[in-house]
Amino acid sequence: MTQWSPWQTEIKQREDAILAAAKSVLLEGGYFGLTMERVAAASACPKGTMYQHFGCKEDLLVALAVECARKRLEMMERATAQSCQSRERVVALGEAVSLFTRLHPDDSRIMHMAIGPIREKASPQHLSELVHIEDREVALLHGILLDAVREGNLETQHDEMLKEMAFGIWALVDGAFTLIESNSPRQVLGIENPFSNLFRVFSVLADGYGWRPLFLELDWEESLARTRKAVFPEEAQQLYGEGNWHGDRG
């Protein structure tokens, strides 16, 4: 465990207080309601002192996204640590992201805010921290794909196929959750359970690449139930209810 000096501890506590205030201001007023003046007032921190830690509102937002991304990464790492077939592990990875998104919608929303031009104004330190976490998340997915090849459950047709699959899966999941947060699937398409729909779309994608076991070759509801019970017991019970390991179908 890292031993911090009293000076370092004071700095950390001050930054934590600023970020807590920034999160409250952001969730109450949205991106345009997030100002350095409001955060300074909410954190009881002099504006000049606050600028010593965070250069602008975009820097605050990216720093908040780092905190949120760390929580999601921890859940994703738990999912991929299971000793089961690669395709079951990637499904568990998806369940980790789903649980995180549904139990921590504000955190997920903050992460999706911290994209695009927002990052151009963030400090190199906070931006590099966020990118490092994202790299680790992608590495988890790519590692599962490599395991699928080693298992003989996935045949690569060309060198770039695994990168192509990783991009496709990442884009599918991240894009879907962005839409889910806006309630678009229900409002625009009339989809009542977008999470189940997302799983079926992923299954079609994985089957298309010949990633075994195929969708009809395994009881995926039971596979997910095992994951929830073994890896995410607290989160699953919080979301789905006590004794329900089969999720929305329980």
Order of alpha helices (4+ residues) and beta strands (2+ residues): alpha-alpha-alpha-alpha-alpha-alpha-alpha-alpha-alpha-alpha-alpha
